[in-house]
Amino acid sequence: MAGSTESPLEYVSRKMRQLGASRVIFKLLANNDNSKQQIYFGGDFDVLRLIPHGDLQGAPTKDKGLMFKAPVDLSWIDIYHDVPPARAPGAQLILYPRYPEVRLSGFLKGCSLAPSALMQPPTLEERAQREIAQLQRCLVLGICKDRVLAYCGPFDGDVSKEAKARITQSRASPVASVFYEIVHAALDTRSLLLSKLVEIYKGGPVPSQKMSATGQADAYHAKNAAGYTLESLFGIVPNGRSEPDYEGWELKSHGSGAVTLMTPEPDGGTYRADLGAFLTQYGVCGPSRRDFTGKHPMDVQNERSGLTLRMEGYDPVRAEVADPEGGLILRDRTGSVAAAWTFNKILTHWSRKHSQTAYVSYTAIGAENRSFKFGPLVHLCEGAGLKPFLMAMHANVIYYDPGINMKFLDGKWVPKKRNQFRVSWRNIGQLYERNELVSLSEL
């Protein structure tokens, strides 16, 4: 299978990289990892950020509380023959927030290359024999930009033996709770990120700018210019997508005060139906400009807009979503929905974007034609769990602070949408399991 200097696991990894995988992870499968009981993908939220997936959709269950499903574009590969990957059309991730637990299901049906024989539920005799002999399979996943490649090594096969040896000898890096990864120096995303930030720090002040769609850094002087300037130094064009910015890391500039965590657009209410009507009814309007701004804490009516933000369908005792139809709802004095973010929307956004976040300090220089000096301090935060996130939303640790307007320009109303959900800097640690402070001046 492998070349003279290539191990079996490295051979599978190379095959997947040739097909477009940027990362290759693996997991030794237990007896319960089968087509009936599904494959266990961990007890935290990180795997949802690691594996590209579609939108989460909530649905109730009889005895496991609410569950969320998300389609996965998963294809099995044949490492022995030159045939294209075969897609498993029913593959999906299932999140059970109550436990919490993430599983992969629907990964066999309709796929010609699926390892069906290796994924059958064991008999009691087979289960006992495998446990005594410590026989295990190895699942290898190749993470591409928008799809996943999969291969399963047989019981006690060469790939499985090597995976077990790497784990026991600490020659593999843990990732997303239950997976491991062979980390190549060139693919160490933390080092890549810090190396780029050191280069930016040593380069000194940078004129306030924003990357255009054509890849040109244009002068930009709005209030949020620091973030756009930092992104421009990484070659990032603002796109509004909910994926991380650089090598799996979300980039956030931080000077002082609150931090904007995310800016998801509402998927319901008057806002969604007619932004102009929303601003006219709830905003501050003039002949050529309409604005909707101001902090809207949970369960407290905003005096200017008359709107109250509520977290509907959430059980604060269990700290879990109880109603998939619920979410963050802005209601006016009559109870009408002005804007709404369903839990499907909010959790999909959060699950994709905030696994690894780098908060980069900056100093603003000048008044009118500002420049920014980034560094030297960088906070690297990882492991943004689901329950802490929902609890922070409910407790007003994360709050809604919009900056939305429409301007009448050249005979038409031009909107600027920024639905900001923010958190005070002193509370940022509540959202992550791991926090590391790095000084770029010492690297």
C-alpha positions in Angstrom: 0.0 0.0 0.0 2.5 2.6 1.1 5.9 3.6 -0.3 9.2 2.6 1.3 9.3 5.7 3.6 5.5 6.1 3.9 3.4 4.5 6.7 -0.1 3.1 6.0 -1.8 6.1 7.7 0.5 8.5 5.8 -0.4 6.8 2.6 -4.2 7.3 3.2 -3.4 10.9 4.2 -1.5 11.6 1.0 -4.4 10.1 -1.1 -6.9 12.4 0.6 -4.7 15.5 0.2 -4.4 14.7 -3.5 -8.2 14.8 -3.6 -8.3 18.2 -1.9 -8.1 17.6 1.8 -6.4 20.4 3.8 -6.5 18.4 7.1 -6.6 14.6 7.8 -7.9 13.4 11.1 -8.6 9.9 12.4 -10.5 8.0 15.2 -10.4 4.5 16.5 -13.9 3.2 16.3 -15.6 1.4 19.2 -18.1 -1.4 19.0 -21.0 1.1 19.3 -19.7 3.0 16.3 -21.9 1.3 13.7 -24.7 1.9 11.2 -27.4 1.4 13.8 -26.0 3.4 16.8 -24.2 5.9 14.5 -20.6 7.0 14.9 -19.8 9.0 18.0 -18.1 12.3 17.1 -17.6 13.7 20.5 -19.3 15.5 23.4 -18.5 19.1 22.5 -19.2 21.6 19.8 -15.7 21.7 18.3 -16.4 18.9 15.8 -19.2 21.0 14.2 -16.6 23.6 13.4 -14.0 21.1 12.2 -16.3 19.4 9.8 -18.0 21.4 7.0 -21.7 21.0 7.2 -25.0 22.5 6.0 -27.5 24.5 8.1 -28.6 23.0 11.4 -32.3 22.1 11.7 -33.9 21.4 15.1 -36.5 18.7 15.8 -37.9 17.2 19.0 -37.2 13.6 20.0 -39.1 11.3 22.3 -36.5 10.8 25.0 -33.3 12.7 24.1 -34.6 16.3 24.1 -34.2 18.5 21.1 -31.8 17.4 18.4 -30.3 19.3 15.5 -29.4 17.7 12.1 -27.0 19.1 9.5 -26.2 17.5 6.1 -22.6 16.6 5.4 -21.2 16.2 1.8 -19.3 13.0 2.6 -17.7 10.7 0.1 -15.9 7.4 0.7 -12.7 6.7 -1.2 -10.9 3.6 -2.5 -7.2 3.7 -1.6 -6.4 0.7 -3.8 -7.9 1.5 -7.1 -8.0 4.7 -9.2 -11.7 5.4 -9.0 -13.4 8.7 -8.0 -14.8 9.1 -4.5 -18.4 8.0 -4.1 -20.8 10.2 -2.3 -23.0 9.0 0.6 -26.1 11.2 -0.1 -27.7 10.7 3.4 -24.8 11.6 5.5 -25.5 14.0 8.3 -24.3 15.2 11.7 -26.7 14.9 14.6 -26.3 17.1 17.6 -28.0 16.2 20.9 -27.5 19.3 23.0 -28.8 17.7 26.2 -25.8 15.4 26.6 -24.1 17.1 24.6 -23.2 14.7 21.9 -22.5 14.7 18.2 -22.9 11.6 15.9 -22.6 10.8 12.2 -25.5 9.0 10.6 -26.7 8.0 7.1 -23.1 7.4 6.0 -23.7 4.1 4.1 -26.9 4.1 2.1 -26.7 4.8 -1.6 -22.9 4.7 -1.7 -21.0 2.1 -3.7 -17.7 2.5 -1.9 -19.2 2.6 1.7 -17.6 0.0 4.0 -20.9 -1.6 4.9 -19.4 -4.9 6.1 -17.2 -3.0 8.6 -20.1 -0.9 9.9 -22.6 -3.6 10.9 -23.8 -3.8 14.5 -21.9 -6.6 16.2 -23.5 -9.7 17.7 -22.9 -10.3 21.4 -20.3 -12.9 20.6 -18.5 -10.5 18.1 -18.6 -7.7 20.6 -17.0 -9.9 23.3 -14.3 -11.3 21.0 -13.3 -7.8 19.7 -13.1 -6.4 23.3 -10.9 -9.3 24.5 -8.6 -9.1 21.5 -8.8 -5.3 21.4 -9.6 -5.3 17.7 -10.5 -1.9 16.3 -11.3 -0.2 13.1 -9.9 3.2 12.2 -12.0 5.9 10.6 -9.9 8.5 8.6 -11.5 11.8 7.5 -10.1 14.2 5.0 -11.4 17.7 5.6 -11.9 19.7 2.4 -13.2 23.2 2.1 -16.8 22.2 1.6 -16.9 18.4 1.8 -15.4 15.4 3.7 -13.6 12.3 2.4 -13.8 9.1 4.4 -11.9 5.8 4.6 -12.3 3.0 7.2 -9.4 0.7 8.0 -10.4 -2.9 8.8 -10.3 -4.6 12.2 -6.6 -4.8 13.3 -5.5 -3.8 9.8 -2.2 -1.8 9.2 -4.0 1.6 9.3 -5.7 0.7 12.6 -2.5 -0.7 14.2 -0.6 2.4 13.2 -3.3 4.7 14.5 -3.3 2.9 17.9 0.5 3.1 18.1 0.6 6.8 17.3 -2.1 7.5 20.0 -0.4 5.4 22.7 3.1 6.9 21.9 1.8 10.5 21.8 2.8 10.9 18.1 -0.6 12.4 17.1 -2.3 15.6 18.2 -5.8 15.5 19.8 -8.4 17.5 18.0 -12.1 18.1 18.6 -12.3 15.8 21.6 -12.2 12.3 20.0 -10.1 12.7 16.9 -6.4 12.8 16.3 -4.3 14.5 13.6 -0.8 13.9 12.1 0.4 17.5 12.2 3.0 18.5 9.6 5.1 21.5 10.4 3.9 23.3 7.3 0.3 22.8 8.4 0.6 24.0 12.0 -2.1 26.7 11.8 -1.2 28.2 15.1 2.4 28.8 14.0 1.3 30.1 10.6 -1.1 32.6 12.3 1.5 33.8 14.8 4.2 34.1 12.2 1.9 36.3 10.1 1.0 38.4 13.1 4.6 38.9 14.1 5.3 40.1 10.5 2.4 42.6 10.8 3.5 43.7 14.3 7.1 44.4 13.2 5.8 46.2 10.1 4.5 49.1 12.3 1.5 51.3 11.8 -0.8 50.5 8.8 -3.2 53.1 7.2 -6.8 52.4 7.8 -8.1 50.3 4.9 -10.5 47.7 3.6 -9.9 45.0 1.0 -12.0 45.5 -2.1 -13.5 42.7 -4.2 -10.7 43.2 -6.7 -8.1 42.6 -4.0 -7.0 46.2 -3.6 -6.6 47.8 -0.2 -8.8 51.0 -0.3 -8.8 53.7 2.3 -11.6 53.2 4.9 -12.3 55.3 8.0 -15.6 54.0 9.6 -15.8 53.1 13.2 -15.1 49.4 12.5 -12.0 50.2 10.4 -9.6 48.3 12.7 -11.1 44.9 12.0 -11.2 45.5 8.2 -7.6 46.8 8.3 -6.5 43.6 10.1 -8.3 41.4 7.6 -6.8 43.3 4.7 -3.3 42.4 5.9 -4.3 38.8 5.6 -5.7 39.3 2.1 -9.3 38.8 3.3 -12.1 40.3 1.3 -15.2 41.0 3.4 -17.9 38.5 2.3 -20.4 38.1 5.2 -19.9 34.3 5.2 -19.9 32.5 8.5 -16.5 30.7 8.0 -13.3 31.4 9.9 -10.9 34.0 8.4 -7.5 32.4 8.2 -6.3 28.8 8.4 -9.3 27.9 10.6 -8.8 31.0 12.9 -11.4 33.8 13.3 -9.6 37.1 13.5 -10.8 39.9 15.9 -9.2 43.2 16.5 -9.5 44.5 20.0 -8.7 48.0 21.3 -10.9 48.6 24.3 -14.5 48.0 25.3 -16.8 45.4 23.9 -16.1 42.8 21.2 -18.4 42.1 18.3 -18.8 38.3 18.2 -21.0 37.9 15.2 -23.3 39.8 12.9 -25.9 37.3 11.6 -28.9 38.6 9.6 -32.4 37.9 11.0 -34.3 35.2 9.3 -37.8 36.4 10.3 -40.0 39.3 11.2 -40.6 42.7 9.7 -36.9 43.2 9.2 -36.7 40.2 6.9 -39.8 41.1 5.0 -39.1 44.9 4.5 -36.1 46.6 6.0 -37.4 50.0 5.0 -40.6 49.4 6.9 -38.7 48.1 9.9 -36.5 51.2 10.1 -39.5 53.5 9.6 -41.4 51.8 12.4 -38.7 51.2 14.9 -35.8 53.5 14.0 -34.9 57.2 14.0 -35.8 58.6 10.6 -34.9 61.8 8.7 -35.5 62.9 5.1 -32.3 61.2 3.8 -31.3 58.7 6.5 -32.9 56.1 8.8 -31.1 54.5 11.7 -31.6 51.6 14.1 -29.1 51.6 16.9 -28.8 51.1 20.6 -28.2 48.3 23.0 -31.1 45.9 23.5 -30.6 43.8 26.6 -32.5 40.5 27.1 -36.1 41.1 28.5 -35.6 44.8 28.8 -37.6 47.2 26.6 -35.5 49.7 24.6 -37.1 53.1 25.3 -36.3 54.5 21.8 -37.3 51.6 19.6 -40.0 50.2 21.9 -38.6 46.7 21.2 -37.8 43.9 23.7 -35.4 41.1 22.9 -36.5 37.7 24.3 -34.9 34.2 24.1 -38.0 32.1 23.3 -38.0 28.3 23.4 -35.0 28.1 25.7 -35.0 26.2 29.0 -32.6 28.1 31.4 -32.8 25.4 34.0 -31.5 22.7 31.7 -29.5 25.3 29.7 -30.8 23.9 26.4 -33.1 24.7 23.5 -36.5 23.3 24.1 -38.4 24.5 21.0 -36.7 24.4 17.5 -39.2 27.1 16.4 -37.9 29.5 19.0 -34.8 31.8 19.0 -33.9 35.4 19.7 -37.1 37.4 19.0 -37.4 41.2 18.9 -41.1 42.1 19.7 -42.7 45.5 19.8 -45.3 46.7 22.3 -48.1 44.9 20.6 -46.2 41.6 20.5 -45.5 41.7 16.8 -42.2 40.2 15.7 -39.9 43.0 14.4 -36.9 40.7 13.9 -36.1 37.1 14.7 -33.1 34.8 14.6 -34.1 31.2 14.9 -32.0 28.8 16.9 -31.3 27.1 13.6 -29.8 30.3 12.3 -27.8 31.3 15.4 -26.4 27.9 16.1 -25.4 27.3 12.5 -23.5 30.6 12.5 -21.8 29.9 15.9 -21.0 26.2 15.0 -19.0 27.3 11.9 -17.1 30.3 12.9 -15.8 30.4 16.5 -13.8 27.2 17.1 -10.5 29.1 17.2 -10.5 32.9 17.6 -7.5 35.2 17.8 -8.2 38.6 19.5 -5.4 40.9 18.3 -4.8 44.1 20.3 -4.3 47.3 18.4 -3.6 51.0 18.9 -5.2 53.7 16.8 -2.9 56.5 15.7 -4.2 59.9 14.5 -7.6 61.3 14.2 -8.9 61.9 10.7 -6.5 59.8 8.6 -6.0 57.0 11.1 -3.5 54.3 11.2 -3.4 51.1 13.3 -0.6 49.3 15.0 -1.5 45.7 15.7 0.0 43.8 18.7 1.9 43.0 20.7 -0.7 41.1 22.7 -2.8 38.3 21.1 -5.4 36.2 23.0 -5.8 32.8 21.4 -9.2 31.3 22.4 -10.4 27.8 21.7 -13.3 25.6 22.5 -16.4 27.8 22.4 -19.0 25.4 23.8 -22.7 25.3 23.0 -24.1 25.5 26.5 -21.9 28.4 27.7 -22.8 30.3 24.5 -26.6 29.9 25.1 -26.2 30.7 28.8 -24.3 33.8 28.0 -27.0 34.9 25.6 -29.7 34.3 28.1 -27.8 36.1 30.9 -27.1 39.2 28.9 -23.3 38.5 28.8 -23.8 38.5 25.0 -26.1 41.3 24.0 -27.6 42.8 20.8 -26.2 46.2 19.8 -27.2 47.0 16.2 -25.7 49.6 13.8 -28.2 49.6 10.9 -29.0 52.4 8.6 -30.4 53.4 5.2 -29.2 56.4 3.3 -31.0 58.1 0.3 -28.3 58.3 -2.4 -28.7 58.9 -6.1 -32.5 58.6 -5.9 -32.7 55.4 -3.9 -32.4 54.0 -0.4 -29.1 52.2 0.2 -29.0 49.9 3.3 -26.1 49.2 5.6 -26.7 46.1 7.7 -24.8 45.3 10.9 -26.7 43.2 13.4 -24.0 43.1 16.1 -24.0 40.6 19.0 -21.4 41.8 21.4 -19.7 40.8 24.7 -17.7 42.9 27.2 -14.0 42.2 27.0 -13.9 41.2 30.7 -16.4 38.4 30.0 -14.8 36.9 26.9 -13.2 34.1 28.9 -16.7 32.7 29.8 -17.2 31.6 26.2 -14.1 29.5 25.7 -12.6 26.5 27.4 -9.0 27.5 26.7 -7.4 31.0 26.6 -3.7 31.7 25.9 -2.1 35.1 26.0 0.8 35.5 23.5 3.1 38.5 23.2 4.3 39.0 19.6 7.3 41.0 20.8 8.7 37.8 22.4 8.4 35.6 19.4 
